[in-house]
């Protein structure tokens, strides 16, 4: 049997509530990158497309000012070789070489995923006005292929596979 030496007191600390008001701005990306653009949207806003090293691979994304845009990057087809060339010194040498070699190679602009039954593709699609969109597409059972409108973060080999053939006609 346990004996108690007096009344038990417990103190609970409550989490502090966040103050309502100004939020701190997200820090701007300041790492090394290669840039293409600027480009304009239909609403007159401008953006750049950056190719940058991230953990596990590379990211191809649109940036408006210091904010990452949450959509698949769209850029001029003619700017891709310069973007890839500018990535030398930013990416690991082997990654930069893989991307550079893809520019003159034959291909269909698609990198098919390797995830068993789950079908996923990274596509560099011709939008018909001299621009391409680089985006992931997912095939969900029963609903067909669906665009994943987000920045692309993949190993360099996957991006190289998607770029094969798409810029050959530049």
Phi and psi in degrees as GROMACS dihedral restraints (atoms count N, CA, C in turn):
[ dihedral_restraints ]
;  ai    aj    ak    al  type     phi  dphi    fc
    3     4     5     6     1   -88.7    20    10
    4     5     6     7     1   139.6    20    10
    6     7     8     9     1  -108.5    20    10
    7     8     9    10     1   145.8    20    10
    9    10    11    12     1  -106.8    20    10
   10    11    12    13     1   137.8    20    10
   12    13    14    15     1   -96.3    20    10
   13    14    15    16     1     6.1    20    10
   15    16    17    18     1   160.3    20    10
   16    17    18    19     1  -177.4    20    10
   18    19    20    21     1   -67.0    20    10
   19    20    21    22     1   143.0    20    10
   21    22    23    24     1   -86.9    20    10
   22    23    24    25     1   134.9    20    10
   24    25    26    27     1  -125.5    20    10
   25    26    27    28     1   133.1    20    10
   27    28    29    30     1  -124.0    20    10
   28    29    30    31     1   141.3    20    10
   30    31    32    33     1  -115.8    20    10
   31    32    33    34     1   133.1    20    10
   33    34    35    36     1  -113.0    20    10
   34    35    36    37     1   134.4    20    10
   36    37    38    39     1   -96.2    20    10
   37    38    39    40     1   133.7    20    10
   39    40    41    42     1   -95.4    20    10
   40    41    42    43     1   143.3    20    10
   42    43    44    45     1   -66.3    20    10
   43    44    45    46     1   142.7    20    10
   45    46    47    48     1   -72.4    20    10
   46    47    48    49     1   138.1    20    10
   48    49    50    51     1   -81.9    20    10
   49    50    51    52     1   141.5    20    10
   51    52    53    54     1   -68.9    20    10
   52    53    54    55     1   141.1    20    10
   54    55    56    57     1   -72.8    20    10
   55    56    57    58     1   138.9    20    10
   57    58    59    60     1   -83.9    20    10
   58    59    60    61     1   138.0    20    10
   60    61    62    63     1   146.0    20    10
   61    62    63    64     1  -139.7    20    10
   63    64    65    66     1   -69.2    20    10
   64    65    66    67     1   137.6    20    10
   66    67    68    69     1  -101.0    20    10
   67    68    69    70     1   149.6    20    10
   69    70    71    72     1   -71.9    20    10
   70    71    72    73     1   138.4    20    10
   72    73    74    75     1   -70.6    20    10
   73    74    75    76     1   143.5    20    10
   75    76    77    78     1   -66.0    20    10
   76    77    78    79     1   139.5    20    10
   78    79    80    81     1   -65.8    20    10
   79    80    81    82     1   143.5    20    10
   81    82    83    84     1   -76.9    20    10
   82    83    84    85     1   147.1    20    10
   84    85    86    87     1   -68.6    20    10
   85    86    87    88     1   132.1    20    10
   87    88    89    90     1  -128.9    20    10
   88    89    90    91     1    13.1    20    10
   90    91    92    93     1   -80.9    20    10
   91    92    93    94     1   171.3    20    10
   93    94    95    96     1   -66.9    20    10
   94    95    96    97     1   142.8    20    10
   96    97    98    99     1  -158.8    20    10
   97    98    99   100     1   164.5    20    10
   99   100   101   102     1  -110.9    20    10
  100   101   102   103     1   141.4    20    10
  102   103   104   105     1  -126.1    20    10
  103   104   105   106     1   143.1    20    10
  105   106   107   108     1  -125.7    20    10
  106   107   108   109     1   146.1    20    10
  108   109   110   111     1   118.5    20    10
  109   110   111   112     1  -166.8    20    10
  111   112   113   114     1   -80.7    20    10
  112   113   114   115     1   155.6    20    10
  114   115   116   117     1  -120.9    20    10
  115   116   117   118     1   160.8    20    10
  117   118   119   120     1  -119.1    20    10
  118   119   120   121     1   142.0    20    10
  120   121   122   123     1   -85.9    20    10
  121   122   123   124     1   175.1    20    10
  123   124   125   126     1   -64.1    20    10
  124   125   126   127     1   -23.7    20    10
  126   127   128   129     1   -94.8    20    10
  127   128   129   130     1    19.7    20    10
  129   130   131   132     1    68.9    20    10
  130   131   132   133     1     9.9    20    10
  132   133   134   135     1   -85.9    20    10
  133   134   135   136     1   147.6    20    10
  135   136   137   138     1  -110.9    20    10
  136   137   138   139     1   156.2    20    10
  138   139   140   141     1  -151.6    20    10
  139   140   141   142     1   162.3    20    10
  141   142   143   144     1  -114.6    20    10
  142   143   144   145     1   155.5    20    10
  144   145   146   147     1  -109.5    20    10
  145   146   147   148     1   126.9    20    10
  147   148   149   150     1  -116.0    20    10
  148   149   150   151     1   141.5    20    10
  150   151   152   153     1  -110.9    20    10
  151   152   153   154     1   119.6    20    10
  153   154   155   156     1  -142.0    20    10
  154   155   156   157     1   155.4    20    10
  156   157   158   159     1   -81.6    20    10
  157   158   159   160     1   132.8    20    10
  159   160   161   162     1  -132.9    20    10
  160   161   162   163     1   163.0    20    10
  162   163   164   165     1   -56.6    20    10
  163   164   165   166     1   126.4    20    10
  165   166   167   168     1    89.9    20    10
  166   167   168   169     1    -2.6    20    10
  168   169   170   171     1   162.8    20    10
  169   170   171   172     1  -137.1    20    10
  171   172   173   174     1  -132.9    20    10
  172   173   174   175     1   158.1    20    10
  174   175   176   177     1  -122.5    20    10
  175   176   177   178     1   134.4    20    10
  177   178   179   180     1  -116.6    20    10
  178   179   180   181     1   117.2    20    10
  180   181   182   183     1  -151.0    20    10
  181   182   183   184     1   159.5    20    10
  183   184   185   186     1   -91.0    20    10
  184   185   186   187     1   141.0    20    10
  186   187   188   189     1  -128.4    20    10
  187   188   189   190     1   130.5    20    10
  189   190   191   192     1  -113.3    20    10
  190   191   192   193     1   109.5    20    10
  192   193   194   195     1    65.1    20    10
  193   194   195   196     1  -123.5    20    10
  195   196   197   198     1  -106.0    20    10
  196   197   198   199     1    16.8    20    10
  198   199   200   201     1  -109.7    20    10
  199   200   201   202     1   130.3    20    10
  201   202   203   204     1   -72.1    20    10
  202   203   204   205     1   127.8    20    10
  204   205   206   207     1   -86.7    20    10
  205   206   207   208     1   137.8    20    10
  207   208   209   210     1   -92.8    20    10
  208   209   210   211     1    64.4    20    10
  210   211   212   213     1  -153.5    20    10
  211   212   213   214     1   163.1    20    10
  213   214   215   216     1   -67.0    20    10
  214   215   216   217     1   136.2    20    10
  216   217   218   219     1   -69.1    20    10
  217   218   219   220     1   138.2    20    10
  219   220   221   222     1  -122.0    20    10
  220   221   222   223     1   128.9    20    10
  222   223   224   225     1  -146.8    20    10
  223   224   225   226     1   164.2    20    10
  225   226   227   228     1   -68.5    20    10
  226   227   228   229     1   134.9    20    10
  228   229   230   231     1   -56.6    20    10
  229   230   231   232     1   -39.8    20    10
  231   232   233   234     1   -67.7    20    10
  232   233   234   235     1   -18.6    20    10
  234   235   236   237     1   -85.7    20    10
  235   236   237   238     1   -11.6    20    10
  237   238   239   240     1   -62.6    20    10
  238   239   240   241     1   -46.8    20    10
  240   241   242   243     1   -58.7    20    10
  241   242   243   244     1   -40.3    20    10
  243   244   245   246     1   -68.3    20    10
  244   245   246   247     1   -37.2    20    10
  246   247   248   249     1   -62.3    20    10
  247   248   249   250     1   -44.3    20    10
  249   250   251   252     1   -68.1    20    10
  250   251   252   253     1   -42.5    20    10
  252   253   254   255     1   -61.5    20    10
  253   254   255   256     1   -39.6    20    10
  255   256   257   258     1   -67.2    20    10
  256   257   258   259     1   -17.5    20    10
  258   259   260   261     1   -76.7    20    10
  259   260   261   262     1   -12.2    20    10
  261   262   263   264     1   -64.8    20    10
  262   263   264   265     1   130.1    20    10
  264   265   266   267     1    93.5    20    10
  265   266   267   268     1   -20.7    20    10
  267   268   269   270     1   -94.9    20    10
  268   269   270   271     1   -46.4    20    10
  270   271   272   273     1   -93.5    20    10
  271   272   273   274     1   166.7    20    10
  273   274   275   276     1   -60.2    20    10
  274   275   276   277     1   147.5    20    10
  276   277   278   279     1   -56.1    20    10
  277   278   279   280     1   -42.4    20    10
  279   280   281   282     1   -64.7    20    10
  280   281   282   283     1   -36.4    20    10
  282   283   284   285     1   -67.8    20    10
  283   284   285   286     1   -42.5    20    10
  285   286   287   288     1   -63.4    20    10
  286   287   288   289     1   -38.6    20    10
  288   289   290   291     1   -67.4    20    10
  289   290   291   292     1   -39.9    20    10
  291   292   293   294     1   -62.3    20    10
  292   293   294   295     1   -43.9    20    10
  294   295   296   297     1   -66.0    20    10
  295   296   297   298     1   -43.6    20    10
  297   298   299   300     1   -61.4    20    10
  298   299   300   301     1   -43.0    20    10
  300   301   302   303     1   -65.0    20    10
  301   302   303   304     1   -29.8    20    10
  303   304   305   306     1   -69.2    20    10
  304   305   306   307     1   -25.5    20    10
  306   307   308   309     1   -65.0    20    10
  307   308   309   310     1   -33.5    20    10
  309   310   311   312     1   -99.4    20    10
  310   311   312   313     1     3.7    20    10
  312   313   314   315     1   -90.4    20    10
  313   314   315   316     1   156.6    20    10
  315   316   317   318     1   -78.0    20    10
  316   317   318   319     1   148.0    20    10
  318   319   320   321     1   177.7    20    10
  319   320   321   322     1   178.6    20    10
  321   322   323   324     1  -111.7    20    10
  322   323   324   325     1     8.6    20    10
  324   325   326   327     1    74.9    20    10
  325   326   327   328     1    24.7    20    10
  327   328   329   330     1  -135.2    20    10
  328   329   330   331     1   135.6    20    10
  330   331   332   333     1  -117.9    20    10
  331   332   333   334     1   109.5    20    10
  333   334   335   336     1   -80.9    20    10
  334   335   336   337     1   136.8    20    10
  336   337   338   339     1   -69.7    20    10
  337   338   339   340     1   163.6    20    10
  339   340   341   342     1  -127.2    20    10
  340   341   342   343     1    63.9    20    10
  342   343   344   345     1  -123.6    20    10
  343   344   345   346     1    46.7    20    10
  345   346   347   348     1    65.5    20    10
  346   347   348   349     1  -125.4    20    10
  348   349   350   351     1   -76.3    20    10
  349   350   351   352     1   -21.6    20    10
  351   352   353   354     1   -72.9    20    10
  352   353   354   355     1   123.0    20    10
  354   355   356   357     1  -101.9    20    10
  355   356   357   358     1   126.3    20    10
  357   358   359   360     1  -144.7    20    10
  358   359   360   361     1   141.2    20    10
  360   361   362   363     1  -136.0    20    10
  361   362   363   364     1   144.5    20    10
  363   364   365   366     1  -102.4    20    10
  364   365   366   367     1   120.6    20    10
  366   367   368   369     1  -121.3    20    10
  367   368   369   370     1   139.3    20    10
  369   370   371   372     1  -105.6    20    10
  370   371   372   373     1   103.2    20    10
  372   373   374   375     1  -102.4    20    10
  373   374   375   376     1   135.7    20    10
  375   376   377   378     1   -77.0    20    10
  376   377   378   379     1   120.5    20    10
  378   379   380   381     1   -90.1    20    10
  379   380   381   382     1    -1.0    20    10
  381   382   383   384     1    88.9    20    10
  382   383   384   385     1    -7.5    20    10
  384   385   386   387     1  -119.2    20    10
  385   386   387   388     1    28.3    20    10
  387   388   389   390     1    86.3    20    10
  388   389   390   391     1     1.8    20    10
  390   391   392   393     1  -113.0    20    10
  391   392   393   394     1   155.9    20    10
  393   394   395   396     1  -125.6    20    10
  394   395   396   397     1   152.8    20    10
  396   397   398   399     1  -116.1    20    10
  397   398   399   400     1   131.2    20    10
  399   400   401   402     1  -107.6    20    10
  400   401   402   403     1   114.3    20    10
  402   403   404   405     1  -150.3    20    10
  403   404   405   406     1   157.3    20    10
  405   406   407   408     1   -88.4    20    10
  406   407   408   409     1   141.7    20    10
  408   409   410   411     1  -123.9    20    10
  409   410   411   412     1   138.0    20    10
  411   412   413   414     1  -121.8    20    10
  412   413   414   415     1   135.8    20    10
  414   415   416   417     1  -101.9    20    10
  415   416   417   418     1   102.1    20    10
  417   418   419   420     1   -88.8    20    10
  418   419   420   421     1   132.9    20    10
  420   421   422   423     1   -54.5    20    10
  421   422   423   424     1   128.7    20    10
  423   424   425   426     1    87.0    20    10
  424   425   426   427     1   -12.0    20    10
  426   427   428   429     1  -123.4    20    10
  427   428   429   430     1    -6.5    20    10
  429   430   431   432     1    81.7    20    10
  430   431   432   433     1  -170.1    20    10
  432   433   434   435     1   -74.2    20    10
  433   434   435   436     1   137.2    20    10
  435   436   437   438     1  -133.7    20    10
  436   437   438   439     1   130.0    20    10
  438   439   440   441     1   -69.5    20    10
  439   440   441   442     1   132.9    20    10
  441   442   443   444     1  -100.3    20    10
  442   443   444   445     1    93.4    20    10
  444   445   446   447     1   -80.1    20    10
  445   446   447   448     1    84.0    20    10
  447   448   449   450     1  -155.4    20    10
  448   449   450   451     1   161.0    20    10
  450   451   452   453     1   -55.4    20    10
  451   452   453   454     1   152.7    20    10
  453   454   455   456     1   -98.5    20    10
  454   455   456   457     1   123.6    20    10
  456   457   458   459     1  -127.0    20    10
  457   458   459   460     1   109.3    20    10
  459   460   461   462     1  -147.4    20    10
  460   461   462   463     1   166.1    20    10
  462   463   464   465     1   -64.5    20    10
  463   464   465   466     1   152.6    20    10
  465   466   467   468     1   -56.8    20    10
  466   467   468   469     1   -36.1    20    10
  468   469   470   471     1   -59.6    20    10
  469   470   471   472     1   -40.6    20    10
  471   472   473   474     1   -64.7    20    10
  472   473   474   475     1   -43.9    20    10
  474   475   476   477     1   -65.2    20    10
  475   476   477   478     1   -39.7    20    10
  477   478   479   480     1   -60.6    20    10
  478   479   480   481     1   -42.8    20    10
  480   481   482   483     1   -60.9    20    10
  481   482   483   484     1   -39.8    20    10
  483   484   485   486     1   -69.8    20    10
  484   485   486   487     1   -32.2    20    10
  486   487   488   489     1   -80.2    20    10
  487   488   489   490     1   -15.6    20    10
  489   490   491   492     1   -61.2    20    10
  490   491   492   493     1   125.5    20    10
  492   493   494   495     1    87.5    20    10
  493   494   495   496     1   -28.5    20    10
  495   496   497   498     1   -72.9    20    10
  496   497   498   499     1   -30.4    20    10
  498   499   500   501     1  -107.4    20    10
  499   500   501   502     1     4.1    20    10
  501   502   503   504     1   -61.3    20    10
  502   503   504   505     1   -31.2    20    10
  504   505   506   507     1   -87.6    20    10
  505   506   507   508     1    11.0    20    10
